[in-house]
Amino acid sequence: MVGAGLGGMSVDDMLGGFPADLLVLLVGVTYLFGIAQTNGTLERVVDGGLRLVRGRVALVPWLLFLLTAFVAAVGALSAAAVAIMAPIAMRFAQQYRISRCWWG
């Protein structure tokens, strides 16, 4: 309403600037992680990562960095790689009781 009423834009112009690819990507990643959560894949990834770091919390960021780099190298866009790794990083934070907030 703002674009058409105040900006004098047509509906086609407004929809032309909408990032439909990003919307599809985010909906797809959300759906993928809904399935991965339900079938236990996330738990297996987190358990495997916990075995790799063997309780050394300082290695968790490096492990997550390497996993994200792998996901990006396979072909995912950087935004998709972050969206894919965010739930896994939250699981690691929960397992090690690391604050999930950047401010403390």
C-alpha positions as CSV (number, residue, x, y, z in Angstrom):
1,M,0.0,0.0,0.0
2,V,2.9,2.4,0.8
3,G,4.7,1.6,-2.5
4,A,1.6,1.9,-4.7
5,G,-0.1,4.8,-2.8
6,L,2.8,7.0,-1.7
7,G,5.6,5.9,-4.0
8,G,3.7,5.7,-7.2
9,M,5.0,2.2,-8.0
10,S,3.1,-0.5,-9.9
11,V,2.5,-3.9,-8.4
12,D,4.9,-5.4,-10.9
13,D,7.7,-3.1,-9.8
14,M,7.2,-3.9,-6.2
15,L,7.1,-7.6,-6.7
16,G,10.1,-7.3,-9.0
17,G,12.3,-6.2,-6.1
18,F,11.1,-9.0,-3.8
19,P,13.8,-11.7,-3.2
20,A,11.7,-14.8,-4.1
21,D,14.9,-17.0,-4.3
22,L,15.8,-16.1,-0.7
23,L,12.3,-16.8,0.5
24,V,12.3,-20.2,-1.2
25,L,15.7,-20.9,0.3
26,L,14.7,-20.0,3.8
27,V,11.5,-22.0,3.6
28,G,13.3,-25.0,2.3
29,V,16.0,-24.8,4.9
30,T,13.4,-24.5,7.6
31,Y,11.5,-27.5,6.2
32,L,14.8,-29.5,6.0
33,F,15.6,-28.8,9.6
34,G,12.1,-29.7,10.7
35,I,12.6,-33.1,9.2
36,A,16.2,-33.4,10.5
37,Q,14.9,-32.6,14.0
38,T,12.1,-35.1,13.8
39,N,14.2,-38.0,12.5
40,G,17.1,-37.5,14.9
41,T,19.7,-36.3,12.4
42,L,20.6,-33.2,14.4
43,E,21.2,-35.3,17.5
44,R,23.6,-37.5,15.5
45,V,25.5,-34.6,14.2
46,V,25.8,-33.0,17.6
47,D,26.8,-36.3,19.2
48,G,29.5,-36.8,16.6
49,G,30.8,-33.3,17.1
50,L,30.9,-33.8,20.8
51,R,33.0,-36.9,20.4
52,L,35.4,-35.0,18.1
53,V,36.0,-32.2,20.6
54,R,36.1,-34.5,23.6
55,G,34.8,-31.9,26.1
56,R,37.2,-29.2,25.1
57,V,34.8,-26.2,24.8
58,A,37.5,-24.1,23.0
59,L,37.3,-26.4,20.0
60,V,33.6,-26.0,19.5
61,P,33.8,-22.7,17.4
62,W,36.5,-24.3,15.2
63,L,34.4,-27.4,14.6
64,L,31.4,-25.2,13.7
65,F,33.6,-23.1,11.4
66,L,34.8,-26.2,9.6
67,L,31.3,-27.7,9.3
68,T,30.0,-24.4,7.9
69,A,33.0,-24.2,5.5
70,F,32.2,-27.7,4.3
71,V,28.5,-26.9,3.8
72,A,29.5,-23.8,1.8
73,A,32.0,-25.7,-0.2
74,V,29.4,-28.3,-1.2
75,G,27.5,-25.5,-2.9
76,A,25.2,-23.8,-0.4
77,L,25.0,-20.1,-0.5
78,S,26.6,-18.3,2.5
79,A,23.1,-17.4,3.8
80,A,22.0,-21.0,3.5
81,A,25.2,-22.3,5.2
82,V,24.5,-20.1,8.2
83,A,20.9,-21.1,8.2
84,I,21.9,-24.7,8.1
85,M,24.5,-24.4,10.9
86,A,22.5,-22.2,13.3
87,P,20.4,-25.0,14.8
88,I,23.4,-27.2,15.2
89,A,25.3,-24.4,16.9
90,M,22.4,-23.8,19.2
91,R,22.5,-27.5,20.1
92,F,26.2,-27.3,20.9
93,A,25.6,-24.2,23.1
94,Q,22.9,-26.1,24.9
95,Q,25.1,-29.2,25.5
96,Y,28.0,-27.1,26.8
97,R,25.9,-24.6,28.6
98,I,27.4,-21.8,26.6
99,S,25.4,-18.5,26.5
100,R,23.5,-18.3,23.2
101,C,23.4,-14.5,23.5
102,W,26.2,-12.4,22.2
103,W,25.8,-9.9,25.0
104,G,26.4,-12.3,27.8
